Amino acid sequence: MTTPANNSSPADTEALILQLRRKQGNWVDWATACQMLQKSGMSPQAIFEETGFEPIQQNQIVVAGQVYQSIKDGGVSDSALEHYTARGSDSLYELRILSKDDRSKAVQFIYDQGLDSEQVRDVAKALKEFSYRSDLPQGFTNHPGDAVAFSYWGFARQTSDLQARSRLIAQGLRFAYSKAAREAIEKLLTDFAVVKTKPTPRLPLFRIETDTDVPCVVPMMGQWPLLAAEFQAVPKMEPEGAFGIVQSAGGQAWVPVPGWQVVLTAQDAIAFLMPFNTLPNQTDSTVSEIVLVLVDRQQQVWDDSSYFLVDDGSGQLSMRWFDTDPSTPLLGRVIVIVRPKKVLDEDYTQELWQIDE
């Protein structure tokens, strides 16, 4: 058994492992036990080997447990709280993207509607989108039902297929809370005009193509004359990964990027790595490569042709495009996303005689 790395006693750790192994209590208890074991120093894989709770399951119930704790004092009825104490961790997990206030409203709403986790995922997305609006749409209130109904209203207006349009209208009427929202949706039964959606802008993707696009980063000592001790004290620098990221002893890192105009004109550029298939509109992609994202933190004025970073309400960064000026603060504009140079045979470039030829 893995020994915990902090002050938890072996007896406490063993009791938690036994609780999970026997599935004693409810899922909230399991989430608490998993979190305590992880904080004690046990890895998710070690917990899995001891208890049978897979790492992905641990993550779901721990996150759902955090959502559960945030709604306990947030205006949720006793019956709804009792229901989600016994079951529904998968539904609460989907609400992680919402703010604390929105979570409480959403929990009561999905309980009253009897929604499953698949439906809750769509509801959570609709509520999040609605929260970004700076003004309430005409005819709709900030009630969760109206927020979800507005989402279906928007989809219906953009759909030309009458059968699909009717299904979307029916869904909107199902969730609409206010009389005005119902009336706005019912108008679509006689108004068959199709409103074209504003196309989402293309992500600023570039791929490094040539060797001249890949700069080389070397340590900077200063100006001659220099002391031999200073020369010998310069730490060895070993660029890592496809983008040659350089890690310093102090935790700071640098990454070389081509000197494109969009990079040179940035006032406060920040870079980070991101899987390609987690980019907006790329979640269905089978491309698994890592891309380098550059964001200018000084560019915080909205425009509808760019993607921006925002706080998703839980403290996590989210990359989004907004068709209207959002109410949430913009943290920076995505200025360029760099894909690594394709290398057919990485070992080939290590052979000096082949490079010379």
C-alpha positions as CSV (number, residue, x, y, z in Angstrom):
1,M,0.0,0.0,0.0
2,T,1.2,3.5,-0.8
3,T,2.4,5.4,2.2
4,P,0.9,8.9,2.5
5,A,3.3,11.9,2.3
6,N,1.8,14.2,4.9
7,N,0.7,14.1,8.6
8,S,-2.2,11.7,8.1
9,S,-1.8,8.7,10.2
10,P,-1.7,5.2,8.6
11,A,-4.8,4.3,10.6
12,D,-6.8,7.2,9.1
13,T,-5.6,6.4,5.6
14,E,-6.5,2.7,6.0
15,A,-10.0,3.7,7.2
16,L,-10.5,5.9,4.2
17,I,-9.3,3.2,1.8
18,L,-11.6,0.6,3.5
19,Q,-14.5,3.0,3.2
20,L,-14.0,3.3,-0.5
21,R,-13.3,-0.3,-1.0
22,R,-16.5,-1.3,0.7
23,K,-18.4,1.7,-0.8
24,Q,-19.7,2.8,2.6
25,G,-21.8,5.9,2.7
26,N,-23.0,7.9,-0.3
27,W,-21.1,9.4,-3.2
28,V,-20.4,12.6,-1.2
29,D,-18.6,10.6,1.4
30,W,-16.6,8.8,-1.3
31,A,-15.7,12.2,-2.8
32,T,-14.5,13.5,0.6
33,A,-12.5,10.3,1.1
34,C,-10.8,10.5,-2.3
35,Q,-9.9,14.1,-1.8
36,M,-8.4,13.4,1.7
37,L,-6.4,10.6,0.3
38,Q,-5.1,12.7,-2.6
39,K,-4.2,15.5,-0.2
40,S,-2.4,12.9,2.0
41,G,0.0,12.2,-0.9
42,M,-1.6,9.2,-2.6
43,S,-1.8,9.5,-6.4
44,P,-5.1,8.7,-8.2
45,Q,-3.5,5.6,-9.6
46,A,-2.6,4.4,-6.2
47,I,-6.1,5.0,-4.9
48,F,-7.5,3.1,-7.8
49,E,-5.2,0.1,-7.1
50,E,-6.3,0.1,-3.4
51,T,-10.0,0.8,-3.8
52,G,-11.2,0.2,-7.4
53,F,-12.2,3.8,-7.9
54,E,-10.7,4.7,-11.3
55,P,-8.9,8.0,-11.6
56,I,-11.5,9.4,-14.0
57,Q,-14.2,8.5,-11.5
58,Q,-12.3,10.0,-8.6
59,N,-12.0,13.3,-10.6
60,Q,-15.7,13.3,-11.3
61,I,-16.9,12.8,-7.8
62,V,-14.3,15.1,-6.3
63,V,-15.3,18.0,-8.6
64,A,-19.0,17.1,-8.2
65,G,-18.4,17.1,-4.4
66,Q,-17.1,20.6,-4.6
67,V,-20.2,21.7,-6.5
68,Y,-22.3,20.0,-3.9
69,Q,-20.6,21.8,-1.1
70,S,-21.1,25.1,-2.9
71,I,-24.9,24.6,-3.2
72,K,-25.6,23.4,0.4
73,D,-26.4,26.9,1.6
74,G,-27.5,28.4,-1.7
75,G,-31.3,28.3,-1.7
76,V,-31.8,24.7,-2.9
77,S,-34.9,22.9,-1.5
78,D,-34.4,20.1,1.0
79,S,-35.9,17.6,-1.4
80,A,-33.5,18.6,-4.2
81,L,-30.5,18.5,-1.8
82,E,-31.6,15.1,-0.5
83,H,-31.9,13.8,-4.0
84,Y,-28.4,14.9,-5.1
85,T,-26.9,13.7,-1.8
86,A,-28.0,10.2,-2.7
87,R,-27.3,10.3,-6.5
88,G,-26.6,12.6,-9.4
89,S,-22.9,13.2,-9.1
90,D,-22.6,13.1,-12.9
91,S,-25.2,15.9,-13.2
92,L,-23.5,18.1,-10.5
93,Y,-20.2,17.5,-12.3
94,E,-21.6,19.2,-15.4
95,L,-22.4,22.3,-13.4
96,R,-18.7,23.0,-12.5
97,I,-18.6,25.6,-15.3
98,L,-21.2,27.8,-13.5
99,S,-20.7,30.4,-10.8
100,K,-21.8,29.5,-7.3
101,D,-25.0,31.5,-7.5
102,D,-25.9,30.1,-10.9
103,R,-25.2,26.5,-9.6
104,S,-27.8,26.8,-6.9
105,K,-30.5,28.0,-9.4
106,A,-29.5,25.4,-11.9
107,V,-29.6,22.5,-9.3
108,Q,-33.2,23.4,-8.3
109,F,-34.2,23.8,-12.0
110,I,-32.8,20.5,-13.2
111,Y,-34.3,18.7,-10.2
112,D,-37.7,20.2,-10.9
113,Q,-37.4,19.3,-14.6
114,G,-36.1,15.8,-13.8
115,L,-33.2,16.1,-16.2
116,D,-30.4,13.5,-16.7
117,S,-26.7,14.3,-17.0
118,E,-26.8,14.5,-20.8
119,Q,-29.5,17.1,-20.7
120,V,-27.8,18.9,-17.8
121,R,-24.7,19.3,-19.9
122,D,-26.7,21.3,-22.5
123,V,-28.5,23.3,-19.7
124,A,-25.1,24.2,-18.1
125,K,-23.8,25.4,-21.4
126,A,-26.9,27.4,-22.1
127,L,-26.7,29.0,-18.7
128,K,-23.1,29.8,-19.1
129,E,-23.6,31.4,-22.5
130,F,-26.5,33.4,-21.0
131,S,-24.4,34.7,-18.1
132,Y,-22.0,36.3,-20.6
133,R,-24.7,38.6,-22.0
134,S,-24.4,42.2,-20.9
135,D,-28.2,42.8,-21.2
136,L,-31.2,40.5,-20.9
137,P,-32.7,39.6,-24.3
138,Q,-36.1,41.2,-24.9
139,G,-38.8,39.0,-23.5
140,F,-36.6,36.8,-21.4
141,T,-35.8,36.9,-17.7
142,N,-32.7,35.7,-15.8
143,H,-34.6,32.6,-14.6
144,P,-32.8,29.4,-15.6
145,G,-35.8,28.3,-17.5
146,D,-35.8,31.4,-19.6
147,A,-32.1,31.2,-20.1
148,V,-32.4,27.7,-21.5
149,A,-35.4,28.6,-23.5
150,F,-33.5,31.5,-25.1
151,S,-30.9,29.0,-26.2
152,Y,-33.5,26.9,-28.0
153,W,-35.1,30.1,-29.4
154,G,-31.8,31.1,-30.9
155,F,-31.2,27.7,-32.4
156,A,-34.8,27.5,-33.8
157,R,-34.4,30.9,-35.6
158,Q,-31.3,29.7,-37.3
159,T,-32.8,26.4,-38.5
160,S,-34.5,26.1,-41.9
161,D,-35.6,22.5,-41.6
162,L,-39.2,22.7,-40.4
163,Q,-39.2,19.4,-38.5
164,A,-36.0,20.3,-36.7
165,R,-37.2,23.8,-36.1
166,S,-40.4,22.5,-34.5
167,R,-38.5,20.2,-32.1
168,L,-36.4,23.2,-31.0
169,I,-39.5,25.4,-30.5
170,A,-41.1,22.6,-28.4
171,Q,-38.0,22.4,-26.3
172,G,-38.0,26.1,-25.8
173,L,-41.6,26.1,-24.7
174,R,-40.9,23.3,-22.3
175,F,-38.3,25.2,-20.4
176,A,-39.7,28.8,-20.8
177,Y,-40.5,30.3,-17.4
178,S,-42.0,33.7,-18.1
179,K,-45.1,34.5,-20.2
180,A,-43.1,36.9,-22.3
181,A,-40.5,34.2,-23.1
182,R,-43.3,31.8,-24.2
183,E,-44.8,34.4,-26.4
184,A,-41.4,35.1,-28.0
185,I,-40.9,31.4,-28.8
186,E,-44.5,31.0,-30.0
187,K,-44.0,33.7,-32.6
188,L,-41.6,31.4,-34.3
189,L,-44.5,29.1,-35.1
190,T,-45.8,31.6,-37.6
191,D,-42.5,33.4,-38.4
192,F,-40.5,31.1,-40.7
193,A,-37.7,33.6,-41.4
194,V,-34.3,32.1,-40.9
195,V,-31.8,34.3,-39.2
196,K,-28.3,33.5,-40.4
197,T,-25.8,33.1,-37.6
198,K,-22.8,35.3,-37.4
199,P,-20.0,33.0,-38.4
200,T,-17.4,32.3,-35.8
201,P,-14.0,33.7,-36.7
202,R,-11.2,31.4,-37.7
203,L,-8.7,30.7,-35.0
204,P,-5.3,32.4,-35.8
205,L,-3.6,29.0,-36.5
206,F,-0.1,28.9,-38.0
207,R,2.2,26.0,-38.5
208,I,6.0,26.4,-38.3
209,E,7.1,25.3,-41.8
210,T,10.8,26.1,-42.2
211,D,13.9,26.0,-40.1
212,T,14.3,29.8,-40.3
213,D,10.9,30.0,-38.5
214,V,12.4,28.2,-35.5
215,P,14.7,30.6,-33.6
216,C,17.4,29.3,-31.2
217,V,17.5,30.6,-27.6
218,V,20.8,30.7,-25.8
219,P,21.8,32.1,-22.3
220,M,22.9,35.7,-22.1
221,M,25.9,36.4,-19.9
222,G,26.5,40.1,-20.4
223,Q,29.3,42.1,-22.1
224,W,33.0,41.3,-22.4
225,P,35.3,41.2,-20.4
226,L,33.8,38.4,-18.3
227,L,35.2,36.3,-15.4
228,A,35.8,32.6,-15.9
229,A,33.8,31.8,-12.8
230,E,30.8,33.7,-14.3
231,F,31.3,31.8,-17.5
232,Q,31.3,28.5,-15.7
233,A,28.4,29.4,-13.5
234,V,26.0,29.9,-16.4
235,P,23.5,26.9,-16.1
236,K,23.1,24.5,-18.9
237,M,20.0,25.2,-20.9
238,E,18.0,22.3,-22.4
239,P,15.0,23.4,-24.5
240,E,12.1,21.0,-24.1
241,G,9.3,19.8,-26.4
242,A,8.4,20.8,-30.0
243,F,8.6,24.5,-29.2
244,G,11.9,24.5,-27.4
245,I,10.6,25.8,-24.1
246,V,13.4,26.8,-21.7
247,Q,12.9,26.2,-17.9
248,S,14.9,28.3,-15.5
249,A,15.9,27.3,-12.0
250,G,13.6,29.9,-10.5
251,G,10.5,28.5,-12.2
252,Q,10.3,31.1,-15.0
253,A,10.4,29.7,-18.5
254,W,10.9,31.2,-22.0
255,V,9.8,29.9,-25.3
256,P,11.2,30.9,-28.7
257,V,8.7,32.1,-31.3
258,P,9.1,33.5,-34.8
259,G,9.4,37.3,-35.0
260,W,6.1,37.7,-36.8
261,Q,4.5,41.2,-36.8
262,V,1.6,40.1,-34.6
263,V,4.1,39.0,-32.0
264,L,6.3,42.0,-32.2
265,T,3.4,44.4,-31.7
266,A,2.0,42.7,-28.7
267,Q,2.4,44.8,-25.5
268,D,2.1,42.0,-22.9
269,A,2.3,38.6,-24.5
270,I,1.8,35.4,-22.5
271,A,2.3,31.9,-23.9
272,F,1.0,28.6,-22.9
273,L,0.6,25.1,-24.3
274,M,-2.8,23.6,-25.2
275,P,-4.0,20.3,-26.8
276,F,-5.3,21.1,-30.3
277,N,-8.5,19.2,-29.7
278,T,-9.4,21.4,-26.7
279,L,-9.4,24.6,-28.8
280,P,-12.8,26.2,-29.5
281,N,-14.7,24.3,-32.4
282,Q,-12.0,21.6,-32.4
283,T,-13.3,19.3,-29.6
284,D,-14.4,16.7,-32.2
285,S,-11.0,16.8,-33.9
286,T,-8.8,13.6,-33.8
287,V,-5.7,15.8,-33.9
288,S,-3.8,15.3,-30.7
289,E,-0.8,17.6,-31.1
290,I,0.1,20.3,-28.7
291,V,-0.1,23.9,-29.9
292,L,1.4,27.1,-28.5
293,V,-1.1,29.8,-27.7
294,L,0.0,33.5,-27.5
295,V,-2.3,36.0,-25.7
296,D,-1.8,39.7,-25.4
297,R,-3.0,40.7,-21.9
298,Q,-3.2,44.4,-22.9
299,Q,-5.9,43.8,-25.5
300,Q,-9.1,43.6,-23.5
301,V,-11.4,45.5,-25.7
302,W,-14.0,43.2,-27.3
303,D,-14.4,42.8,-31.1
304,D,-16.4,40.0,-32.8
305,S,-13.5,38.8,-34.9
306,S,-11.3,37.5,-32.1
307,Y,-11.1,35.0,-29.4
308,F,-10.5,36.0,-25.8
309,L,-9.5,34.5,-22.5
310,V,-12.0,34.8,-19.6
311,D,-12.5,33.4,-16.2
312,D,-15.1,30.7,-16.5
313,G,-16.5,31.5,-13.0
314,S,-14.6,28.8,-11.2
315,G,-11.1,30.3,-11.5
316,Q,-10.2,28.4,-14.6
317,L,-9.3,30.1,-17.9
318,S,-11.6,29.6,-20.8
319,M,-11.0,30.6,-24.5
320,R,-14.2,32.0,-26.0
321,W,-15.6,34.0,-28.9
322,F,-18.5,36.4,-28.3
323,D,-20.9,37.7,-30.9
324,T,-21.9,40.6,-28.6
325,D,-20.0,42.6,-26.0
326,P,-19.9,40.3,-23.0
327,S,-20.5,41.4,-19.4
328,T,-17.6,39.2,-18.1
329,P,-14.2,40.9,-18.0
330,L,-11.9,40.0,-20.9
331,L,-8.4,38.9,-19.7
332,G,-6.6,39.1,-23.1
333,R,-7.0,38.5,-26.8
334,V,-5.6,35.4,-28.5
335,I,-3.2,36.8,-31.1
336,V,-1.7,33.6,-32.6
337,I,-1.8,29.9,-32.2
338,V,1.3,28.1,-33.4
339,R,1.4,24.5,-34.6
340,P,4.8,22.8,-34.4
341,K,6.8,22.1,-37.5
342,K,6.2,18.6,-38.9
343,V,9.3,16.4,-38.6
344,L,9.1,13.2,-40.7
345,D,12.2,11.8,-39.0
346,E,13.4,13.6,-36.0
347,D,16.5,11.4,-35.8
348,Y,17.5,12.5,-39.3
349,T,18.4,16.0,-38.2
350,Q,20.7,14.7,-35.5
351,E,23.1,13.2,-38.1
352,L,25.7,15.9,-38.8
353,W,26.8,14.4,-42.1
354,Q,23.3,14.4,-43.3
355,I,22.8,18.1,-42.3
356,D,26.0,19.0,-44.1
357,E,24.9,17.3,-47.3
